[in-house]
Amino acid sequence: MNLPLSFEFFPPKTPEGAEKLRMARQALYAHKPEFCSVTFGAGGSTQDGTFGTVGEILAEGVPAACHFSCVGATKATVRQQLTTLQIMGVKRLVALRGDLPSGYGAGGEFHYASDLVAFIRAETGDAFRIEVAAYPEVHPQARSADADLKAFVQKVKAGADSAITQYFFNADAYYRFVDDVQALGVDVPIVPGIMPIISSTQLMRFSDACGAEIPRWIRLRLQGFGDDTASIKSFGLDVITGLCEQLYAAGVPGIHFYTMNQAAATTEIIGRLQRT
């Protein structure tokens, strides 16, 4: 399998978490990722941790993409952060609207991710490769599927170079999304985001929050395993490897793994794909 890979991490909250993440990164670097991305907390709440982790990845000789959200931000703060990232040597951003932290009132000078993308382009030209998010199963806050497609097209027209999808388990949803946006005149690479199944309860919680649909047959199988973590992980490896094989056969431009700061499941999936 010769397919561009990328990995997503979140900024650790403890010294122990930071050390575990360093070990996970080293294991994943063996697969020569195109880049590694680091998430950005609601309202920029993890900015220091995000920038710090991005800096570590760059120091380890691997390209790093910084997530960048704009809800509640001002043009002045975004301009300052962009300057900091350029000085650090960051060449790629994942531009998002982002979520407001709980208890945080509406505000800021950006309402949509397309506003942020347009501002980054106006301020920095082609200094950054800009990724945006795509939702094959429709953003949970979208007014309609059609409105969601139009919002995605607007992000691309504002200056995005490519996109990474929310994770999904139904390959047909991804294919349909790509066909639909191409019909609207958009032809940027849309990289599927893949979430390894490590924990049943964690997956259910994340999926309910972000709108990613767990097919009934997968949900029932996971529920049937109860607390049998070994069976959950074994089943998860089979399901996700099969999904990646489908996507690879369809000619996707890459695969982006949501690693949850762990290397084992992602490494096993990649190993299985390389043996097929």
Secondary structure, 3 states (H helix, E strand, C coil): CCCCEEEEECCCCCHHHHHHHHHHHHHHHCCCCCEEEECCCHHHCCHHHHHHHHHHHHHCCCCEEEEEECCCCCHHHHHHHHHHHHHHCCCEEEEECCCCCCCCCCCCCCCCHHHHHHHHHHHHCCCCEEEEEECCCCCCCCCCHHHHHHHHHHHHHCCCCEEEEEECCCHHHHHHHHHHHHHCCCCCCEEEEECCCCCHHHHHHHHHHHCCCCCHHHHHHHHHHCCCHHHHHHHHHHHHHHHHHHHHHCCCCCEEEECCCCCHHHHHHHHHHHHC
